[in-house]
């Protein structure tokens, strides 16, 4: 059974940090590109950051460049999103998603997401 399970969300003050995790199971993780997406209330889901399968290449949305860092541990089948200098506009439900490396590029996964698998999401709220 395929699963992507996000964790690490919560309430944080502006300027604070959170580290999200996406634990995968049920598919050949090493052959999949993984992305983090978010959806704010009343807005469409958007790609935040994506990472390659074996070359670890990365893509970041302009809104998070310099503040967020994506990484992956293939041995643990986990992808992380370190979020620093958080802003109220970073608030939303954060999802991770996976797409076969043969079906997409890292940038395409984030910009025009067509994914094989989605997680259930974790809430991030940035507020004072």
N, C-alpha and C positions, 0 to 999 in steps of 0.2 A: 504494500500500500504506500503510495507516494504521499509524503508529508513535507511541508515547509512550515516550521513553527517559529514565529517571531517572539522575542522577549526583550525586556530592557526599557520599555516605554515608561512614562510617568509624568509627573508634574515637576517643572523646573522653572526657576526664575530666569528672566532675560540675562544673557551673559553666561549662563551655566552650561553644563555638559551632560550628555547622556551617551551611553554606548548600547546600540541595538545589536542583537544577535539573531541570526536566521539559521536554525538547525534543520538539515535536510536528511531525508531517508527515503528508501524505496526506489531510487533511480541511481544511475551511474554519475554521481556528482561531478567527477573530474572532467566530464565531457560537456558540462553545461556552463553557460554564462549566466551570471546571477545579477539581478538588479534590485535596487531599493526604489520604491515608489511611495508617493504620499497623496492623500486626498484630504483637503480641507473642507469644512462645511460649505456647501453650495458651490464648490468648484470641481473641475474635472481632475481625475487622477493624473499626476505628472511624474515623470522619471526624475529621480534625484541623483542617483549614482549607480553605475554598473561596472562589473569587473569580468575580465576574461576567464577562460577555463583553466588554461595551463600557462599562458604567457603573462597572466595577471595584469594585462593592460586595463586602464581605467577610463571612465568618462564621468564628468560631473556637470550638473546643470550650473549655469552661470550664477544662480542665486545662492549656491552653497560652496562654490570654489573658494579654497583657502580656509574654510571652516569645517568641512566634513571630510572624513577619510574612510574609504572603503578598503576592506582587506578580506582575505579568505584563508582558511586552513583546510586544505583538501583532506588531510589525515583525519580531522575532526568533522568533516563535512559541514562546515559552518562558515558563514559569511558575517562580517561585522560592519557596522557603520558607526564610527566615532564622530559624534556631533559636538562641536565646541562653539562658543560664542553664540549660543542660541538666541533667536529673535522670536517675538510673538508670531510673526508670519511663518515660522517653521511648524506651527501647530497643525496637527492633523493625524490621521491614521496612517501609519507607515506599514507598507506591505513589502515582502520580498517575493520575487518571482524568478523562474528559471526557464531558460530556452536552450535547446541543443546548440552546441557550437557550430553545427553544420547548417543551421537554419537562420542564423543572424550574426551580426557583428555587435561589438560592445556598444557602439554609439546607436545603432539601429534599435537595439533592445530598449535603450532608455528613451529615445526620441519617438519611435513609432512602435510601441510595445505589442508584440504578438508573442505570447508566452505559452509554454506547455503546462506550467504549474504555478499556482498562486498560494500564498499563505493566507491566514485569516486576519492578520494585521495586529498592530499594537499601537495604542494611543499615546501620542506625545502632545503635551500641553505646555506651552511656554507662557507664563503669566506671573505677574507680581502680586 
